[in-house]
Amino acid sequence: MDDTNRHEFEKIDSHPFSYTKDNGKEVTMSYWLVPEEILENREALIRLMETSVMIGKN
């Protein structure tokens, strides 16, 4: 995920992956999570992947 397909991930209520380090500092990664309901729905996952690939080609 990058800025070319950020909108697609926002539409599915996704957000960047983040975690808390041992020192308590939160780290936000540059990639976004795919919601579980998308991962469990083959057609929805394929649509998301195809959309992301097509957007990335433009």
C-alpha positions, 0 to 999 in steps of 0.5 A: 500500500502506498499513496496511490491506493491509500483511498482503497484501504481507507474505504474498507476501514483499514489502518496502518499496522502499528505496535508498541516497542518495549520502551513504550514507543508506538511505531507505525509501519508503512503498510496497512492491514487488510481487515479480517472480513476481506481476508475471509472473503475470496472475491473481496480479497481478489477485488482489493488486490486487482484494484491495488495492482491496477492503481499502481500501474497508473 
